[in-house]
Amino acid sequence: MATLTRVSTYQCHKLSLVNHRLPELSSTLVTTATSSSYVSFPNKNKKFSRFSVLAMADLNINTVLVTGAGGRTGSIVYKKLKERSEKYTARGLVRTEESKQKICGADDVYIGDIRNTESLVPAIQGIDALVILTSAVPKMKPGFDPTKGGRPEFYFEDGANPEQVDWIGQKNQIDAAKAAGVKQIVLVGSMGGTNPNHPLNSLGNGNILIWKRKAEQYLADSGIPYTIIRAGGLQDKEGGIRELLVGKDDELLQTETKTVARADVAEVCIQALQYEEAKFKAFDLASKPEGTGTPTKDFKALFAQITTRF
């Protein structure tokens, strides 16, 4: 009995190289159906059949959707996925055509409104994993003059407050992903959610961390394998040159190491897709200052440190 396994067009090209090198596998049958292919390996010769299946496993390519792909962190995740096309097929979701053009998006960048579940379906259909980087963004009220002292005031645009974006919008994404059979969701939030009186909650009276926390709990209760990353203060700095720190319950906020580069957050998002140790985990993320500690390279070990499910 032959074994049918679905592979991508790229994988079929790689498998043709395997067949070229191993004439004994010349009976391999490749049939194409739309953009996917099915490869049948006869089981008469178990040695070669096992080799071929292992080769196919190594060539597995996952389709990953990044929502909020036009944002400062989301655009980094999207770019990193595009650079690793041997492992991932990247998709992005943005809110406007302007955002799509900003990241040079082609047909793999969709325009949708996370507050409208139906508009998410085209982007989510057929993906393996979802990385959520959408967030409400407070805007400074006009007229603030720093030379006069005082503090600036903030507001959220109509229809884009934290309840609508960080709660309803993220809930819609989780529901749509679950309906589509997505295998994993990575959600990026913020540290500070254990404190209802955190200063971020007062911005525009939006209670943004409270709504984020509610969405995180919804994801943890969804049954979908998840990774919840609660990032510290985000910095626009080079990634990969600092030792990353993981914690729980905002304990890192009580230390001097409570910031992290956006590029490092983006890398952790992608690494979380590769290791079982990252699934069903929620953690705070920060880093040591540049030049101290050892830059994090072993992400499996980093995720293995985490014991908290929420």
Secondary structure, 3 states (H helix, E strand, C coil): CCEEEEEEHHHHHHHHHHHHHCHHHCCCEEEEECCEEEEEECCCCHHHHHHHHHHHHHCCCEEEEEECCCCCCHHHHHHHHHHCCCCEEEEEEECCHHHHHHCCCCCCEEECCCCCHHHHHHHHCCCCEEEECCCCCCEECCCCCHHHCCCCCEECCCCCCHHHHHHHHHHHHHHHHHHCCCCEEEEEEECCCCCCCCHHHHHHHCCHHHHHHHHHHHHHCCCCCEEEEEECEEECCCCCCCCEEEECCCHHHHCCCCEEEHHHHHHHHHHCCCCHHHCCEEEEEEECCCCCCCCCCCHHHHHHCCCCCC
